[in-house]
């Protein structure tokens, strides 16, 4: 069952992720972080919001930065010129997820595989 799909990414409710049609492995922490952002596309997340939403305040900012770096290496064609996960230019905000192409979202799957 698909939770999210655009022209590049397909996220399944069972925790699988396809990037450009190829299955990739995401550790649980990265999966939860990416899936959380996918369900609020184009939203400029505060770092504290991401930490609270994904880990209930049991994660450091440096870990989130590291997770984002690793997710970008997996999903972006060129992680240095990110088009999917952007770093915010708004003070106090951290990241935003930007869908590519037409999007399908299973709205009943906002708590996927938690």
C-alpha positions as CSV (number, residue, x, y, z in Angstrom):
1,X,0.0,0.0,0.0
2,X,1.5,3.4,-1.1
3,X,1.6,6.2,1.4
4,X,3.2,8.8,-0.8
5,X,4.2,8.9,-4.5
6,X,5.6,11.6,-6.8
7,X,7.7,11.4,-10.0
8,X,10.8,10.5,-8.0
9,X,9.8,9.0,-4.7
10,X,7.4,6.2,-3.7
11,X,7.0,5.6,0.0
12,X,5.2,2.4,1.1
13,X,3.3,2.0,4.3
14,X,5.5,-1.0,5.2
15,X,8.6,1.1,5.3
16,X,10.0,0.6,1.8
17,X,11.2,3.5,-0.3
18,X,11.7,3.6,-4.1
19,X,13.9,6.4,-5.5
20,X,13.6,6.7,-9.3
21,X,12.1,3.2,-9.4
22,X,14.9,1.5,-7.4
23,X,14.3,0.3,-3.8
24,X,16.6,1.8,-1.2
25,X,17.2,1.1,2.4
26,X,16.4,3.8,5.0
27,X,17.0,3.3,8.7
28,X,13.9,3.7,10.8
29,X,14.9,7.2,12.0
30,X,15.4,8.5,8.5
31,X,12.2,6.8,7.3
32,X,10.2,8.5,10.0
33,X,11.8,11.9,9.3
34,X,11.2,11.7,5.6
35,X,7.7,10.4,5.9
36,X,6.8,13.2,8.4
37,X,8.0,15.8,6.0
38,X,6.2,14.3,3.1
39,X,2.8,14.7,4.7
40,X,3.4,18.4,5.0
41,X,4.9,19.3,1.6
42,X,6.4,22.7,1.2
43,X,6.1,23.4,4.9
44,X,9.0,25.2,6.5
45,X,9.7,23.1,9.6
46,X,11.2,24.4,12.8
47,X,14.0,22.1,14.0
48,X,12.2,21.7,17.3
49,X,8.9,20.7,15.5
50,X,10.7,18.0,13.5
51,X,12.4,16.6,16.6
52,X,9.1,16.7,18.6
53,X,7.0,15.2,15.8
54,X,9.4,12.4,14.9
55,X,11.2,11.5,18.2
56,X,9.2,13.2,21.0
57,X,12.2,15.4,21.9
58,X,14.6,12.4,22.2
59,X,17.0,13.5,19.4
60,X,19.6,16.2,19.1
61,X,19.8,18.9,16.4
62,X,23.1,17.5,15.2
63,X,21.5,14.1,14.7
64,X,18.7,15.7,12.6
65,X,21.3,17.5,10.5
66,X,23.2,14.3,10.0
67,X,20.0,12.4,9.1
68,X,19.1,15.1,6.5
69,X,22.5,14.9,5.0
70,X,22.2,11.1,4.6
71,X,18.7,11.3,3.2
72,X,19.8,13.8,0.6
73,X,22.6,11.5,-0.5
74,X,20.0,8.8,-1.0
75,X,17.1,10.7,-2.8
76,X,18.7,13.7,-4.5
77,X,20.4,13.5,-7.9
78,X,23.0,16.0,-6.7
79,X,22.8,16.4,-2.8
80,X,24.8,19.7,-3.0
81,X,22.0,21.2,-5.2
82,X,19.0,19.8,-3.4
83,X,15.6,20.1,-5.0
84,X,13.6,17.8,-2.8
85,X,14.7,18.7,0.7
86,X,15.6,22.3,1.1
87,X,17.3,24.1,3.9
88,X,15.2,27.1,5.0
89,X,16.4,30.6,4.6
90,X,13.8,31.7,7.3
91,X,15.5,32.3,10.7
92,X,14.6,29.6,13.1
93,X,13.3,27.2,10.4
94,X,15.2,24.2,9.4
95,X,14.0,22.2,6.3
96,X,11.1,21.7,3.9
97,X,10.1,18.9,1.6
98,X,9.3,19.7,-2.0
99,X,7.4,17.1,-4.1
100,X,8.5,16.6,-7.7
101,X,5.8,16.2,-10.3
102,X,2.3,14.9,-9.7
103,X,1.7,13.7,-6.1
104,X,-0.4,10.9,-4.7
105,X,-0.8,10.9,-0.9
106,X,-2.8,8.4,1.2
107,X,-4.2,10.8,3.8
108,X,-5.1,7.9,6.0
109,X,-1.4,7.0,6.4
110,X,-0.1,9.9,8.4
111,X,1.2,7.6,11.1
112,X,2.9,5.2,8.8
113,X,4.9,2.3,10.3
114,X,5.5,4.0,13.7
